[in-house]
Amino acid sequence: MLDNKKLPLVAYFCMEYGLESNFKMYAGGLGILAGDYLKAAKDLNVPLIGIGIKWKQGYSDQCIGDDGTPYDSYHNYTYDFLEDTGIKVTVKIRNRDVVCKVWKIEKFRNNPIYLLDTDIPENNGEDRWITGQLYGWFKEERIAQEIVLGIGGVKLLRELGLNIDVYHFNEGHAVLAALELIKEKMQSGYSFEEAWRQTREEVVFTTHTPIIQGNESHTIDALGYMGAFNGLNREQMVRIGGEPFNMTVAALRLSRKSNAVAQLHAETANKMWKTTSGRSEIIGITNAIHVPTWVDERVTKAYEIDGDIWKAHMENKKELIAFVEEKNGVKLDSDKLLIGFSRRAAPYKRSDLIFTKEEIIAPLLKSGKVQIVFSGKGHPLDDTGKKIVGKLEKMTKEYPNSVVFLQNYDMNIGRALTRGADIWLNNPRRPLEASGTSGMKAAMNGVLNCSILDGWWPEACQHKINGWQFGDGFESDNVEELDKHDCDALYDVILNEVIPTYYENKEKWIEMMKTSIKSTREYFSMNRMIEEYYEKLYIK
Ligand SMILES: *Cc1c(COP(=O)(O)O)cnc(C)c1O
């Protein structure tokens, strides 16, 4: 247990926070993790505050058009529960002063989060849009957002007069904060080298994406033009982030210690950044979830008193079925197996893997023996992702009574699905899924994971005991070979394990549900994760 009196004060920087479904400050897993983290910080009463951005329009709403393809739309949101701190900080972007108003949010039983907002009359029209859309733009506009988060974030901490011991960058977006820390030290007389060295002692970093292209980089010219050098020269910038300037590389070089978000991901990340000189060590601290946010109390209660866990599960399942009927007009059957799947629509997640062999899957879907509820968004600027969504939507037309796609994935959908499905399917190309926290939500709700051994699952999986793995951890650079291998393995486990157990051995199923909860509810709870962050990253 942590001794709260001696803990360092931590400022946690993140581009997005998923605190509540309709508070649209999040896009996906990164934000959910950050929101859960700040809630658990409150539960445990640890000295940690969040820094983020107040998004005018949040992330895109992605719905399915009449032609069956997804389209994005943006809306202005206003919230009456944000507290005006009265603080304003100014950052220089494109050689203009941009004023950022600071809001504070602690309404969701979370430790305070300070949100920077440029949509105020002091700024010109272009600058007011810097905090317009979360991940809405690339290049210059993204750099502007990152200047606000990083440099604006440090300035706001100074205004608050807090003595921050540790600056935690959750993902590389916040890395410019370190340039402000360096600048402060150089202004008080230290050399660049010494300022960098001292800054490194204060910074820790969490890396999230095992996909090379997912690690954002910018040209040095663009950074210079936008004003992101923050007083450093070109050569110093290149030494920090390379050319082009990679945000992850920079964060690894500006931090004392880093972590990946699962043990397998730590191995992957260390391989990925093996040749990066002067970087911090990357350890593994596995992600977790805020249990009160995601886990159904009826299930927990039934588990704790050894009560009727099936009954509690069926209540959740019926609620999900009612939710689906209300949204899509499809009435699923509560006595038939229900598979839940919701992921960001990215190719490596292979959302449509289960449809690969029609001769196998079609009879199961037509008879209703298998029902699948999908959800997920593609990135608004990624046509491949949108094609995947379009393909899933097409499947709902082919199997109208047993395949459903819930549009505009958000926390409410995530909650309903990870409570009400019977199994939670996950079939990424290993090792590209960093963590996969939705599986933890499912596991603690007694929803059995059926997953590739990727992300968190290798740490939890007891095959046929608390869920199932398939694929045996196979990896291959030959994508066709890998997909074929995993697809065969998926059908094998569904046909020979999941379906027979569900329909013919409910007793074993229920036993597995209990083991699923038992084996995950402590280790994958946010409380464990916070303790590990303090013990392994924050406390020296
Ligand atoms: C839990 C959750 C996620 C993260 O889950 P993954 O397993 O990483 O995909 C993303 N979005 C929403 C809305 C969630 O509830």
The ligand as an ORCA input file, in Angstrom:
! r2SCAN-3c Opt
* xyz 0 1
  C     -12.999      0.512    -22.896
  C     -13.180      1.368    -24.074
  C     -12.148      1.491    -25.017
  C     -10.834      0.768    -24.901
  O     -10.998     -0.578    -25.178
  P     -10.012     -1.401    -26.110
  O     -10.123     -2.781    -25.581
  O      -8.661     -0.837    -25.962
  O     -10.551     -1.274    -27.482
  C     -12.342      2.327    -26.100
  N     -13.487      3.007    -26.273
  C     -14.504      2.896    -25.400
  C     -15.754      3.670    -25.646
  C     -14.387      2.070    -24.278
  O     -15.404      1.986    -23.422
*
